Amino acid sequence: MAVDLQRRRALRQAAALCSAGPAFSAGASASARVVVVGGGFAGASCAGALKRLWPRLQVLLFEPRRRFVAGPMANAMLAGLRDPAAVSATPAGLAALGVDWRAEAVAELDPVRLRVRDGAGRWHAADRLVLAPGIDLVWDGIAGLDAGNSARMPHGWLGDASMRALRQRFAALRDGATVLIGVPAHPYRCPPGPYERASLFAWALRGRRAKLLVADAKDDFSLRPLFQRAWARLPGSVEWWPRAQGGEVVAVDTARGEVRLAGGERVRPDLACIIPAQQAAALCHAADLVDETGWCPVQADSFASLRHAGVHVLGDAAAAYPLPKSAMAAHGAALACAAAICAALRGEAAPPPPQLQSQCYSLLAPEEAIALHGDYAALAGRMSALRQRIADDGDAAQRAREARAAQAWWRALLRDSFAGQ
């Protein structure tokens, strides 16, 4: 699997740097410590890689969730095709590598003194900080929608509570129901995700005279021709309304269940799933790690913050365009970051610029999938896209092969990111 090859290549390169050469530098003794904030795909992968590369390094991981729904298969769970336990992840396996996992949130981050404060008021100093806190939702882009009332139009995009609410609402739909999915403008987590969700919802409601509306704040999206061909196989089941046709969601009335679009149309669906715009998590904003875009600018080779020395930002919170905000991209970036930190703390030469892969599989049905494969590299200090390949949807047999590949990819990504889960 590509995820295995990516991990092995990165760890081989880093191990050569971290095991050869001089002993510990004067600035980083055997008691060197890295604090990682956030235990999703990026944070867990980085914490595990640091311990694999340098077993004597102290790695402290803060992740309050003991188990959580992991993004890549969440849409299948929301459509009732997977049990929540089957698509969840936990940082617990990292303990076997020697990672000190604290199941609590960080209350404050000091990027100047390189330390974090836990909920009990204790400060934890580090030689490097790695932040992978994910995203927060931006509530001021859609009139009438806020954190307090969004459960009435559940986004199912951040946090298990919203996902549970959306799964329950979807399961209770009657025949002939209308579902509206509001999609934000770029950038956001998992670019093909809303369209995979529409596909799986349509498949789950097949034969029930249901109607799926995708109200989009964009005029194009990843794998659009493939998704639209899939939707055409379910006649009348999915309608895509792009921004140019007034499809952007601009206001909602959650009490009445009404959605207003930029073109003036008002829709009262049986279920509205409104995904707001997104930005780096609040912890990054409070620590002055974001720029005017709301995301954290980083160096392409090490994912070091461009705003504070000694801090690295990974995963969805990082602005490493054109690298997508996907689980596999986060995993690969975490390995590159771990190699860079290991070399820097030992006073050794920096690793070669990383070459990363991103695979985004999108399920169209339980046994059908399409995929986008991308290769990326840090060139001249910037992240660059080397090539992208769309796996043609072909015939049913081809889509079935992609679905099997997606399942194998998912298992490998969980195993490599969360230490053998």
GISUL-V84203 format. One record per residue. N is the residue number from 0. RES is the residue in three letters. SS is DSSP state (2 for helix, 1 for strand, 0 for the rest). NEAR is the number of other C-alpha atoms within 12 Angstrom. Layout:
n=N res=RES ss=SS near=NEAR
n=N res=RES ss=SS near=NEAR
This chain:
n=0 res=MET ss=0 near=22
n=1 res=ALA ss=2 near=29
n=2 res=VAL ss=2 near=36
n=3 res=ASP ss=2 near=26
n=4 res=LEU ss=2 near=19
n=5 res=GLN ss=2 near=33
n=6 res=ARG ss=2 near=40
n=7 res=ARG ss=2 near=21
n=8 res=ARG ss=2 near=24
n=9 res=ALA ss=2 near=37
n=10 res=LEU ss=2 near=37
n=11 res=ARG ss=2 near=24
n=12 res=GLN ss=2 near=29
n=13 res=ALA ss=2 near=37
n=14 res=ALA ss=2 near=30
n=15 res=ALA ss=2 near=22
n=16 res=LEU ss=2 near=30
n=17 res=CYS ss=2 near=37
n=18 res=SER ss=2 near=23
n=19 res=ALA ss=0 near=20
n=20 res=GLY ss=0 near=15
n=21 res=PRO ss=0 near=16
n=22 res=ALA ss=0 near=19
n=23 res=PHE ss=0 near=24
n=24 res=SER ss=0 near=19
n=25 res=ALA ss=0 near=15
n=26 res=GLY ss=0 near=17
n=27 res=ALA ss=0 near=25
n=28 res=SER ss=0 near=18
n=29 res=ALA ss=0 near=19
n=30 res=SER ss=0 near=21
n=31 res=ALA ss=0 near=30
n=32 res=ARG ss=1 near=36
n=33 res=VAL ss=1 near=44
n=34 res=VAL ss=1 near=48
n=35 res=VAL ss=1 near=50
n=36 res=VAL ss=1 near=52
n=37 res=GLY ss=0 near=43
n=38 res=GLY ss=0 near=50
n=39 res=GLY ss=0 near=50
n=40 res=PHE ss=2 near=48
n=41 res=ALA ss=2 near=49
n=42 res=GLY ss=2 near=49
n=43 res=ALA ss=2 near=55
n=44 res=SER ss=2 near=52
n=45 res=CYS ss=2 near=56
n=46 res=ALA ss=2 near=59
n=47 res=GLY ss=2 near=48
n=48 res=ALA ss=2 near=46
n=49 res=LEU ss=2 near=45
n=50 res=LYS ss=2 near=37
n=51 res=ARG ss=2 near=34
n=52 res=LEU ss=2 near=38
n=53 res=TRP ss=0 near=39
n=54 res=PRO ss=0 near=24
n=55 res=ARG ss=0 near=24
n=56 res=LEU ss=0 near=36
n=57 res=GLN ss=1 near=34
n=58 res=VAL ss=1 near=43
n=59 res=LEU ss=1 near=44
n=60 res=LEU ss=1 near=46
n=61 res=PHE ss=1 near=41
n=62 res=GLU ss=0 near=38
n=63 res=PRO ss=0 near=25
n=64 res=ARG ss=0 near=26
n=65 res=ARG ss=0 near=22
n=66 res=ARG ss=0 near=24
n=67 res=PHE ss=1 near=28
n=68 res=VAL ss=1 near=34
n=69 res=ALA ss=0 near=39
n=70 res=GLY ss=2 near=43
n=71 res=PRO ss=2 near=40
n=72 res=MET ss=2 near=42
n=73 res=ALA ss=2 near=40
n=74 res=ASN ss=2 near=44
n=75 res=ALA ss=2 near=39
n=76 res=MET ss=2 near=36
n=77 res=LEU ss=2 near=42
n=78 res=ALA ss=0 near=38
n=79 res=GLY ss=0 near=31
n=80 res=LEU ss=0 near=27
n=81 res=ARG ss=0 near=21
n=82 res=ASP ss=0 near=18
n=83 res=PRO ss=2 near=27
n=84 res=ALA ss=2 near=16
n=85 res=ALA ss=2 near=25
n=86 res=VAL ss=2 near=29
n=87 res=SER ss=1 near=29
n=88 res=ALA ss=1 near=37
n=89 res=THR ss=0 near=34
n=90 res=PRO ss=2 near=44
n=91 res=ALA ss=2 near=32
n=92 res=GLY ss=2 near=27
n=93 res=LEU ss=2 near=38
n=94 res=ALA ss=2 near=24
n=95 res=ALA ss=2 near=19
n=96 res=LEU ss=2 near=29
n=97 res=GLY ss=0 near=26
n=98 res=VAL ss=0 near=38
n=99 res=ASP ss=1 near=30
n=100 res=TRP ss=1 near=33
n=101 res=ARG ss=1 near=27
n=102 res=ALA ss=0 near=23
n=103 res=GLU ss=0 near=21
n=104 res=ALA ss=0 near=26
n=105 res=VAL ss=1 near=34
n=106 res=ALA ss=1 near=25
n=107 res=GLU ss=1 near=26
n=108 res=LEU ss=1 near=38
n=109 res=ASP ss=1 near=31
n=110 res=PRO ss=0 near=34
n=111 res=VAL ss=0 near=21
n=112 res=ARG ss=0 near=20
n=113 res=LEU ss=0 near=28
n=114 res=ARG ss=1 near=32
n=115 res=VAL ss=1 near=36
n=116 res=ARG ss=1 near=25
n=117 res=ASP ss=1 near=26
n=118 res=GLY ss=0 near=18
n=119 res=ALA ss=0 near=13
n=120 res=GLY ss=0 near=14
n=121 res=ARG ss=0 near=14
n=122 res=TRP ss=1 near=19
n=123 res=HIS ss=1 near=33
n=124 res=ALA ss=1 near=27
n=125 res=ALA ss=0 near=32
n=126 res=ASP ss=0 near=35
n=127 res=ARG ss=1 near=43
n=128 res=LEU ss=1 near=44
n=129 res=VAL ss=1 near=53
n=130 res=LEU ss=1 near=57
n=131 res=ALA ss=0 near=45
n=132 res=PRO ss=0 near=42
n=133 res=GLY ss=0 near=41
n=134 res=ILE ss=1 near=36
n=135 res=ASP ss=1 near=27
n=136 res=LEU ss=1 near=32
n=137 res=VAL ss=1 near=27
n=138 res=TRP ss=0 near=25
n=139 res=ASP ss=0 near=16
n=140 res=GLY ss=0 near=23
n=141 res=ILE ss=0 near=30
n=142 res=ALA ss=1 near=23
n=143 res=GLY ss=0 near=27
n=144 res=LEU ss=0 near=35
n=145 res=ASP ss=0 near=26
n=146 res=ALA ss=0 near=23
n=147 res=GLY ss=0 near=13
n=148 res=ASN ss=0 near=21
n=149 res=SER ss=2 near=34
n=150 res=ALA ss=2 near=32
n=151 res=ARG ss=2 near=31
n=152 res=MET ss=2 near=41
n=153 res=PRO ss=0 near=38
n=154 res=HIS ss=0 near=43
n=155 res=GLY ss=0 near=40
n=156 res=TRP ss=0 near=44
n=157 res=LEU ss=0 near=37
n=158 res=GLY ss=0 near=27
n=159 res=ASP ss=2 near=29
n=160 res=ALA ss=2 near=20
n=161 res=SER ss=2 near=28
n=162 res=MET ss=2 near=33
n=163 res=ARG ss=2 near=28
n=164 res=ALA ss=2 near=28
n=165 res=LEU ss=2 near=38
n=166 res=ARG ss=2 near=34
n=167 res=GLN ss=2 near=22
n=168 res=ARG ss=2 near=28
n=169 res=PHE ss=2 near=41
n=170 res=ALA ss=2 near=23
n=171 res=ALA ss=0 near=16
n=172 res=LEU ss=0 near=25
n=173 res=ARG ss=0 near=19
n=174 res=ASP ss=0 near=18
n=175 res=GLY ss=0 near=20
n=176 res=ALA ss=0 near=28
n=177 res=THR ss=1 near=32
n=178 res=VAL ss=1 near=42
n=179 res=LEU ss=1 near=46
n=180 res=ILE ss=1 near=47
n=181 res=GLY ss=1 near=47
n=182 res=VAL ss=1 near=48
n=183 res=PRO ss=0 near=42
n=184 res=ALA ss=0 near=29
n=185 res=HIS ss=0 near=26
n=186 res=PRO ss=0 near=34
n=187 res=TYR ss=0 near=38
n=188 res=ARG ss=0 near=38
n=189 res=CYS ss=0 near=43
n=190 res=PRO ss=0 near=38
n=191 res=PRO ss=0 near=37
n=192 res=GLY ss=2 near=41
n=193 res=PRO ss=2 near=47
n=194 res=TYR ss=2 near=43
n=195 res=GLU ss=2 near=46
n=196 res=ARG ss=2 near=48
n=197 res=ALA ss=2 near=46
n=198 res=SER ss=2 near=46
n=199 res=LEU ss=2 near=39
n=200 res=PHE ss=2 near=46
n=201 res=ALA ss=2 near=45
n=202 res=TRP ss=2 near=35
n=203 res=ALA ss=2 near=32
n=204 res=LEU ss=0 near=31
n=205 res=ARG ss=0 near=26
n=206 res=GLY ss=0 near=17
n=207 res=ARG ss=0 near=20
n=208 res=ARG ss=0 near=22
n=209 res=ALA ss=0 near=31
n=210 res=LYS ss=1 near=36
n=211 res=LEU ss=1 near=41
n=212 res=LEU ss=1 near=41
n=213 res=VAL ss=1 near=46
n=214 res=ALA ss=1 near=45
n=215 res=ASP ss=1 near=36
n=216 res=ALA ss=0 near=36
n=217 res=LYS ss=0 near=29
n=218 res=ASP ss=0 near=22
n=219 res=ASP ss=0 near=26
n=220 res=PHE ss=0 near=31
n=221 res=SER ss=0 near=30
n=222 res=LEU ss=0 near=31
n=223 res=ARG ss=2 near=29
n=224 res=PRO ss=2 near=19
n=225 res=LEU ss=2 near=31
n=226 res=PHE ss=2 near=42
n=227 res=GLN ss=2 near=29
n=228 res=ARG ss=2 near=21
n=229 res=ALA ss=2 near=36
n=230 res=TRP ss=2 near=32
n=231 res=ALA ss=2 near=19
n=232 res=ARG ss=0 near=19
n=233 res=LEU ss=0 near=29
n=234 res=PRO ss=0 near=19
n=235 res=GLY ss=0 near=22
n=236 res=SER ss=0 near=33
n=237 res=VAL ss=1 near=36
n=238 res=GLU ss=1 near=31
n=239 res=TRP ss=1 near=37
n=240 res=TRP ss=1 near=30
n=241 res=PRO ss=0 near=27
n=242 res=ARG ss=2 near=25
n=243 res=ALA ss=2 near=17
n=244 res=GLN ss=2 near=22
n=245 res=GLY ss=0 near=23
n=246 res=GLY ss=0 near=35
n=247 res=GLU ss=0 near=39
n=248 res=VAL ss=1 near=44
n=249 res=VAL ss=1 near=36
n=250 res=ALA ss=1 near=29
n=251 res=VAL ss=1 near=36
n=252 res=ASP ss=1 near=27
n=253 res=THR ss=0 near=30
n=254 res=ALA ss=0 near=15
n=255 res=ARG ss=0 near=19
n=256 res=GLY ss=0 near=29
n=257 res=GLU ss=1 near=29
n=258 res=VAL ss=1 near=39
n=259 res=ARG ss=1 near=31
n=260 res=LEU ss=1 near=35
n=261 res=ALA ss=0 near=27
n=262 res=GLY ss=0 near=22
n=263 res=GLY ss=0 near=15
n=264 res=GLU ss=0 near=20
n=265 res=ARG ss=1 near=23
n=266 res=VAL ss=1 near=31
n=267 res=ARG ss=0 near=24
n=268 res=PRO ss=0 near=34
n=269 res=ASP ss=0 near=30
n=270 res=LEU ss=1 near=39
n=271 res=ALA ss=1 near=43
n=272 res=CYS ss=1 near=46
n=273 res=ILE ss=1 near=53
n=274 res=ILE ss=0 near=48
n=275 res=PRO ss=0 near=44
n=276 res=ALA ss=1 near=35
n=277 res=GLN ss=1 near=33
n=278 res=GLN ss=1 near=37
n=279 res=ALA ss=1 near=39
n=280 res=ALA ss=0 near=32
n=281 res=ALA ss=2 near=28
n=282 res=LEU ss=2 near=33
n=283 res=CYS ss=2 near=41
n=284 res=HIS ss=2 near=27
n=285 res=ALA ss=2 near=18
n=286 res=ALA ss=0 near=28
n=287 res=ASP ss=0 near=26
n=288 res=LEU ss=0 near=39
n=289 res=VAL ss=0 near=27
n=290 res=ASP ss=0 near=23
n=291 res=GLU ss=0 near=13
n=292 res=THR ss=0 near=18
n=293 res=GLY ss=0 near=29
n=294 res=TRP ss=0 near=37
n=295 res=CYS ss=1 near=43
n=296 res=PRO ss=1 near=34
n=297 res=VAL ss=1 near=37
n=298 res=GLN ss=0 near=35
n=299 res=ALA ss=0 near=39
n=300 res=ASP ss=0 near=38
n=301 res=SER ss=0 near=43
n=302 res=PHE ss=0 near=48
n=303 res=ALA ss=1 near=36
n=304 res=SER ss=1 near=37
n=305 res=LEU ss=0 near=27
n=306 res=ARG ss=0 near=24
n=307 res=HIS ss=0 near=30
n=308 res=ALA ss=0 near=23
n=309 res=GLY ss=0 near=35
n=310 res=VAL ss=1 near=43
n=311 res=HIS ss=1 near=48
n=312 res=VAL ss=1 near=53
n=313 res=LEU ss=0 near=59
n=314 res=GLY ss=2 near=50
n=315 res=ASP ss=2 near=46
n=316 res=ALA ss=2 near=48
n=317 res=ALA ss=1 near=50
n=318 res=ALA ss=1 near=40
n=319 res=ALA ss=0 near=39
n=320 res=TYR ss=0 near=29
n=321 res=PRO ss=0 near=28
n=322 res=LEU ss=0 near=44
n=323 res=PRO ss=0 near=41
n=324 res=LYS ss=0 near=41
n=325 res=SER ss=0 near=43
n=326 res=ALA ss=2 near=43
n=327 res=MET ss=2 near=47
n=328 res=ALA ss=2 near=43
n=329 res=ALA ss=2 near=47
n=330 res=HIS ss=2 near=47
n=331 res=GLY ss=2 near=50
n=332 res=ALA ss=2 near=57
n=333 res=ALA ss=2 near=50
n=334 res=LEU ss=2 near=52
n=335 res=ALA ss=2 near=50
n=336 res=CYS ss=2 near=54
n=337 res=ALA ss=2 near=53
n=338 res=ALA ss=2 near=47
n=339 res=ALA ss=2 near=44
n=340 res=ILE ss=2 near=46
n=341 res=CYS ss=2 near=49
n=342 res=ALA ss=2 near=35
n=343 res=ALA ss=2 near=30
n=344 res=LEU ss=2 near=35
n=345 res=ARG ss=0 near=34
n=346 res=GLY ss=0 near=23
n=347 res=GLU ss=0 near=27
n=348 res=ALA ss=0 near=22
n=349 res=ALA ss=0 near=25
n=350 res=PRO ss=0 near=31
n=351 res=PRO ss=0 near=26
n=352 res=PRO ss=0 near=30
n=353 res=PRO ss=0 near=39
n=354 res=GLN ss=1 near=35
n=355 res=LEU ss=1 near=42
n=356 res=GLN ss=1 near=43
n=357 res=SER ss=1 near=38
n=358 res=GLN ss=1 near=41
n=359 res=CYS ss=1 near=46
n=360 res=TYR ss=1 near=44
n=361 res=SER ss=1 near=51
n=362 res=LEU ss=1 near=45
n=363 res=LEU ss=1 near=45
n=364 res=ALA ss=1 near=37
n=365 res=PRO ss=0 near=31
n=366 res=GLU ss=0 near=24
n=367 res=GLU ss=1 near=33
n=368 res=ALA ss=1 near=39
n=369 res=ILE ss=1 near=45
n=370 res=ALA ss=1 near=38
n=371 res=LEU ss=1 near=34
n=372 res=HIS ss=1 near=32
n=373 res=GLY ss=1 near=29
n=374 res=ASP ss=1 near=29
n=375 res=TYR ss=1 near=32
n=376 res=ALA ss=1 near=32
n=377 res=ALA ss=1 near=30
n=378 res=LEU ss=1 near=18
n=379 res=ALA ss=0 near=13
n=380 res=GLY ss=0 near=19
n=381 res=ARG ss=1 near=24
n=382 res=MET ss=1 near=31
n=383 res=SER ss=1 near=26
n=384 res=ALA ss=1 near=24
n=385 res=LEU ss=1 near=19
n=386 res=ARG ss=1 near=18
n=387 res=GLN ss=1 near=22
n=388 res=ARG ss=1 near=19
n=389 res=ILE ss=1 near=26
n=390 res=ALA ss=1 near=27
n=391 res=ASP ss=0 near=24
n=392 res=ASP ss=0 near=30
n=393 res=GLY ss=0 near=19
n=394 res=ASP ss=0 near=17
n=395 res=ALA ss=2 near=19
n=396 res=ALA ss=2 near=16
n=397 res=GLN ss=2 near=19
n=398 res=ARG ss=2 near=29
n=399 res=ALA ss=2 near=24
n=400 res=ARG ss=2 near=25
n=401 res=GLU ss=2 near=34
n=402 res=ALA ss=2 near=29
n=403 res=ARG ss=2 near=25
n=404 res=ALA ss=2 near=29
n=405 res=ALA ss=2 near=34
n=406 res=GLN ss=2 near=28
n=407 res=ALA ss=2 near=19
n=408 res=TRP ss=2 near=30
n=409 res=TRP ss=2 near=36
n=410 res=ARG ss=2 near=29
n=411 res=ALA ss=2 near=26
n=412 res=LEU ss=2 near=44
n=413 res=LEU ss=2 near=37
n=414 res=ARG ss=2 near=27
n=415 res=ASP ss=2 near=40
n=416 res=SER ss=2 near=43
n=417 res=PHE ss=0 near=36
n=418 res=ALA ss=0 near=31
n=419 res=GLY ss=0 near=22
n=420 res=GLN ss=0 near=24
